[in-house]
Amino acid sequence: EIVMTQSPATLSVSPGERATLSCRASQSVSDNLAWYQQKPGQAPRLLIYGASTRATGFPARFSGSGSGTEFTLTISSLQSEDFAVYYCQQYNNWPPITFGQGTRLEIK
Amino acid sequence: QVQLVQSGAEMKKPGSSVKVSCKASGGTFSSFTFSWVRQAPGHGLEWMGGIISIFHTTNYAQKFQGRVTITTDESTSTAFMELTSLTSEDTAVYYCAGTLEPVYYFDFWGQGTLVTVSS
């Protein structure tokens, strides 16, 4: 089973600043990596797939990078609606599909 | 516009079973890849298993093997997840999630179904 590790667990950032979230895989997942945004009481929402392709509806301030075992989600200038929990997920080796434990992005 | 609409909340006794449905609209049902992902209160996301319709294959996480069954009914455009031998640790929101590609990332999500297991 591929273990996905996200860091940090919680990230405190001021609106307008840049946020960088990390995700590490225990073995290579190539670029088969997705990111999701989840707000309280809502289902997750696909944000990035293929490590760097932005999903429909998300603005260009969101970007994903990396391949193999190291991945990054960057939000260039945080808006109030961006504060949420973010999960990475690998879909290269399955079963099982595995998620990271999540990074909570909170307002500083 | 693809929509996934799940059945309502369930209250179950330990040892019983639950079957949750997920009705799809807005896409060609035979092209869907469905998964079931659960989230215990205050916890992260856990993949239980999925079905790739175009390949007619079903895959399960080993943790749930033997306890979960995922099926689809093309006549009603509905996916189902049945979980047996419930314990309190199965209390969670269960999401169906899917895509119109034969891959296991999730473009579309249902609204979630809360399953509470309590005596």
Interface residues (C-beta under 8 A of the other chain):
Chain A: E1 N32 A34 Y36 A43 P44 R45 L46 Y49 A55 Y87 Q89 Y91 W94 P95 P96 I97 T98 F99 G100 Q101 G102
Chain B: S35 V37 G44 L45 E46 W47 G49 G50 N59 Y60 A61 Q62 K63 Y95 A97 V103 Y104 Y105 F106 D107 W109 G110 Q111 G112
